[in-house]
Amino acid sequence: MSSASSAVTQTAFQKFLNHPADLGGILQGIEKKSITHYQTILDNQPTAGLEALVFAGVGDLSRPAENLSLSQNVALAATGLIWSRYSLVIIPKNYSLFTVNLFVAGTGLTQLARIFNHRREVAAEKAASTSE
């Protein structure tokens, strides 16, 4: 099949993925279509969205424990732990991504501890009030 006819049948996304541009040699030695390829492209601001999660998590530390969501904080803690590990497995290692995800995991785990402590205190108060 000629390149002209294959270009017509490709979707816009496939054209993007298969584009021969190399950003002026920045990606030499990095296999195209790998996570490292796209991370190198986005290397200027790899953690901008995650920093917002950290700030939101730190802001939630002032909220009362009864208003915190268990499922949301389990998701934040798990996401932070998984991506912290992943950022150290990929080549090249991404320490800024590791640091931000470590803080996401930390805020999630701190909130989970607050939720469980609050629920334990409520259960103890309920048990004490029923025994009187």
Secondary structure as UniProt FT lines:
FT   HELIX           3..9
FT   HELIX           12..17
FT   HELIX           23..25
FT   TURN            26..29
FT   TURN            32..33
FT   HELIX           35..41
FT   TURN            42..44
FT   TURN            46..47
FT   HELIX           48..60
FT   TURN            61..62
FT   HELIX           65..67
FT   HELIX           70..89
FT   HELIX           95..131
//
